[in-house]
Amino acid sequence: MDAQAVLTVSGAVVALTQLTKWSGVSDKAGPLIVLFLAAIGVVFWGYAEGSFERTKAFEYFAGWISVALNAAGVYGFTRAAVSSVTSATPPPNDGAGSSRTTK
């Protein structure tokens, strides 16, 4: 997949992902939905091009990842990553990491 194909497929998959989210799919199912819709978009593009060949397998894989990354923003993956880091729990009171570092 060249850059123009990735952008074309990404536009369609992002719109489809937004429609899917609007229809009520939860944020918890978002990552799987994004990966599935990106795969559907890339496979459909490959079918329309008529170029399913073993030698282009990595191009399809790279295109699928690019399309999935574009569509991932619909479910706010970057916001979700920040909240999971900031909600990390402190280390346990006993064992490794329980003592303060002193000089």
Sequence and secondary structure as in RCSB ss.txt:
>XXXX:A:sequence
MDAQAVLTVSGAVVALTQLTKWSGVSDKAGPLIVLFLAAIGVVFWGYAEGSFERTKAFEYFAGWISVALNAAGVY
GFTRAAVSSVTSATPPPNDGAGSSRTTK
>XXXX:A:secstr
  HHHHHHHHHHHHHHHHHHHHTT  STTHHHHHHHHHHHHHHHHHHHHT   GGGHHHHHHHHHHHHHHHHGGG
THHHHHHHHHHT     SSSTT S    
